[in-house]
């Protein structure tokens, strides 16, 4: 049972899950919208929204905090200087998830996650 459990394991080890979320977040920051599985998108939503909230401060500590999670200089710079200021007056809800299709190979539910 997963009563009051804080996150989805996604069938991966903790290091693999951390790398997966990091790579999905970099792709979302770079492209603005990506297609992935529904459960990965839901996990990514909480991951990226915490980063955007931290990046709204737009100072050195925000850069360091975001870089510690993303480990990508260009994505960090884009998130802190371009994306986060757009949400200065918004209290959360920076992303949108839309279910799209069933994947042909395994009939998994796919979704598009995008920055609002």
C-alpha positions in Angstrom: 0.0 0.0 0.0 1.2 3.5 -0.7 -0.9 5.4 1.9 0.6 8.9 2.4 3.7 8.0 0.4 5.3 11.1 -1.1 6.3 10.1 -4.6 6.0 7.6 -7.4 8.9 5.1 -7.8 8.3 4.7 -11.5 9.9 1.2 -11.4 13.4 2.6 -11.0 16.1 2.9 -8.4 16.5 6.2 -6.7 19.5 7.3 -8.7 17.8 6.3 -12.0 14.6 8.1 -11.0 16.7 11.2 -10.1 18.4 11.2 -13.5 15.1 10.6 -15.3 13.5 13.6 -13.6 16.5 15.8 -14.2 16.6 14.9 -17.9 12.8 15.5 -18.3 13.1 18.8 -16.6 16.0 19.9 -18.8 14.0 18.9 -21.9 10.9 20.8 -20.6 12.9 24.0 -19.9 14.6 23.8 -23.3 11.6 23.0 -25.5 8.7 24.4 -23.4 6.6 21.3 -24.0 7.3 17.5 -24.1 5.3 14.3 -24.5 5.8 11.5 -22.0 3.9 9.0 -19.9 1.2 10.3 -17.6 2.8 9.2 -14.4 6.2 10.6 -15.4 4.5 13.9 -16.3 2.8 14.0 -12.9 6.1 13.5 -11.1 7.8 16.0 -13.3 5.1 18.6 -12.6 5.9 18.7 -8.9 9.7 18.6 -9.6 9.7 21.5 -12.0 7.2 23.7 -10.2 9.5 23.6 -7.1 12.4 24.7 -9.2 10.4 27.5 -10.9 9.3 28.8 -7.5 12.9 28.8 -6.2 14.1 30.5 -9.5 11.6 33.4 -9.1 14.0 35.0 -6.6 16.5 35.6 -9.5 19.6 35.8 -7.4 22.8 33.9 -7.0 21.3 31.4 -4.5 18.5 30.7 -6.9 21.0 29.9 -9.7 22.9 27.6 -7.4 19.8 25.8 -6.1 18.4 25.2 -9.6 21.8 24.2 -11.0 22.2 21.6 -8.1 19.0 19.9 -9.5 19.5 20.3 -13.2 23.3 20.2 -13.7 22.9 22.0 -17.0 24.2 25.6 -17.4 22.1 26.6 -20.3 18.9 25.2 -18.9 19.6 26.8 -15.5 20.2 30.2 -17.1 17.1 30.0 -19.2 14.9 28.9 -16.3 16.1 31.7 -13.9 16.4 34.6 -16.4 13.6 33.9 -18.9 11.0 31.4 -17.6 10.7 32.3 -13.9 10.1 36.0 -14.3 7.0 35.2 -16.4 5.5 33.7 -13.3 6.4 36.5 -10.8 2.7 37.2 -10.0 1.5 33.6 -10.1 1.3 31.4 -7.1 2.0 28.0 -8.5 0.3 26.1 -11.4 3.1 26.8 -13.9 2.6 23.6 -15.9 -0.3 22.0 -17.6 -0.8 18.2 -18.3 -3.0 17.1 -21.2 -3.6 13.4 -21.9 -3.1 12.7 -25.5 -3.1 9.1 -26.8 -2.3 5.5 -26.0 1.2 4.5 -27.0 1.2 1.9 -29.7 3.8 -0.5 -28.3 2.4 -1.1 -24.9 -0.9 0.9 -24.8 0.5 3.2 -22.1 -1.4 6.5 -21.6 0.7 9.4 -22.9 0.5 13.1 -22.0 1.9 16.4 -23.0 3.3 18.6 -20.2 3.9 22.2 -21.0 4.7 25.5 -19.4 1.6 27.7 -19.1 
